[in-house]
C-alpha cells in the first residue's frame, strides 16, 4: 500500500495582549475537542499561501492580511495509518472578527489563549505543543520530526 502524504498549513495569529488563537476541533463529533492552531490540509491545485488564507477564514472568520514568516516545520510519521504529515506553521497578521464558519462542522470554538493556557490545551500532543511553545519563547525556523503523534521527536 502506498504511503499517504499529507501537506498541512497552520497560522500563528496573536492578539495585542500576546495571546495565541487556537481552534477547538471535534473531528469525530464525539465531544472529544482537540485544540490546534487554525489551519488544515492543502487541497489539490491550491498553493500553500492560498490554503492558509482559506483555512483561517473558514475556521476563525478572520482574514489573513499578510503571511509574515515561516515559524517552523513539523513532520510526523504515522506508521499505523501509513501516513506522513508535513505541517508548515506561519506567523500571520489578520483583520476582522472571530466568527468561525467551518464548512466541515468540526470547529466548536475559536479564541485567544495565554501562553500558559496554550501549553495546557495542547498538552499530550507533542507535535502540536513543543514547536509552538518553542516558537513563542523565541525559537524560529526549526524543523521537528516525530515518529508518531504521541512520541518524542527530534528538533533540528
C-alpha positions in Angstrom: 0.0 0.0 0.0 1.3 3.4 -0.9 2.0 5.8 2.0 -0.3 8.8 2.1 1.5 12.2 2.1 -0.4 15.0 3.8 0.6 18.7 3.5 -0.9 20.8 6.2 -0.7 24.6 6.9 -1.2 26.3 10.2 -1.4 30.0 11.2 0.1 31.6 14.3 -2.2 34.5 15.0 -1.7 36.7 18.1 -3.7 39.5 19.6 -2.4 42.7 21.1 -2.0 41.1 24.5 0.2 38.4 23.1 -2.4 35.6 23.3 -2.5 32.9 20.7 -5.5 31.9 18.6 -6.5 28.2 19.0 -9.4 26.4 17.5 -11.2 23.5 19.2 -11.9 20.6 16.8 -14.4 17.9 17.4 -13.4 15.7 14.4 -15.4 12.6 15.4 -18.3 14.7 16.7 -18.0 12.7 19.9 -17.4 15.6 22.2 -13.6 15.0 22.3 -12.4 18.5 21.5 -8.7 18.8 20.5 -7.1 22.3 20.2 -4.9 23.2 17.4 -3.7 26.3 15.5 -6.1 27.3 12.8 -5.2 25.5 9.6 -5.7 22.4 7.6 -4.8 20.3 4.5 -3.6 22.0 1.3 -6.2 20.9 -1.3 -5.2 19.8 -4.8 -4.5 22.7 -7.1 -4.1 25.1 -4.2 -0.8 26.8 -3.1 0.3 26.8 0.5 -0.5 30.6 1.0 -3.9 30.1 -0.6 -4.7 27.2 1.8 -3.6 29.2 4.8 -5.8 32.1 3.9 -8.8 29.7 3.2 -8.4 27.7 6.3 -8.0 30.7 8.6 -11.2 32.2 7.1 -13.2 29.0 7.4 -12.1 28.2 11.0 -12.0 31.7 12.5 -13.8 34.1 10.2 -10.6 36.3 10.2 -8.9 37.5 7.0 -5.1 37.0 6.7 -3.6 40.4 5.9 0.0 39.1 5.5 2.0 36.0 6.0 5.0 37.3 7.9 7.3 34.4 8.1 7.7 30.6 8.3 7.8 29.8 12.0 8.6 26.1 12.0 8.0 22.8 10.1 6.8 19.5 11.6 7.0 16.0 10.1 5.0 13.2 11.7 5.4 9.6 10.5 2.2 7.7 11.5 3.2 4.1 10.7 -0.2 2.8 12.0 -2.0 4.7 9.3 0.9 4.5 6.8 0.9 8.4 6.6 3.4 11.2 6.6 2.2 14.6 7.6 4.3 17.6 6.8 2.9 20.8 8.6 4.1 24.3 7.8 3.4 26.9 10.5 3.4 30.6 9.5 3.2 33.7 11.6 0.5 35.9 10.0 -1.3 39.2 10.6 -5.0 39.4 10.3 -8.1 41.6 10.4 -11.8 41.1 11.1 -13.8 39.5 13.9 -13.8 35.9 15.2 -16.7 34.2 13.5 -15.9 30.5 12.6 -17.9 29.2 9.6 -16.2 25.8 9.2 -17.9 24.0 6.3 -16.9 20.7 7.8 -18.6 21.4 11.1 -15.6 20.4 13.2 -14.7 23.7 14.8 -16.6 24.2 18.1 -14.5 27.1 19.4 -12.0 29.7 18.3 -10.5 32.0 20.8 -7.3 33.6 22.1 -5.4 31.9 24.9 -2.5 33.0 27.1 0.8 31.1 26.8 0.0 29.1 29.9 -3.4 28.1 28.6 -1.9 27.2 25.2 0.5 24.8 27.0 -2.4 23.2 28.8 -4.7 23.0 25.8 -2.0 21.3 23.7 -0.7 19.0 26.5 -0.4 15.4 25.4 0.1 16.3 21.7 3.8 16.8 21.5 4.0 17.6 17.7 1.4 20.4 18.3 2.7 21.7 21.7 6.5 21.6 21.5 7.2 23.5 18.3 4.6 26.2 19.2 5.9 26.7 22.7 9.5 26.9 21.4 8.4 29.4 18.8 6.5 31.6 21.4 9.7 31.6 23.5 11.8 32.9 20.6 12.9 29.9 18.6 12.4 30.3 14.8 12.9 28.3 11.7 13.2 24.9 13.4 12.3 21.5 11.9 10.7 18.9 14.1 10.4 15.2 13.2 8.2 12.8 15.2 7.9 9.1 14.7 4.2 9.3 15.8 1.6 11.7 17.2 2.3 10.8 20.8 6.0 10.2 20.7 9.1 12.2 21.5 10.6 13.9 18.5 13.8 15.4 17.2 14.4 19.1 16.8 16.8 20.5 14.2 
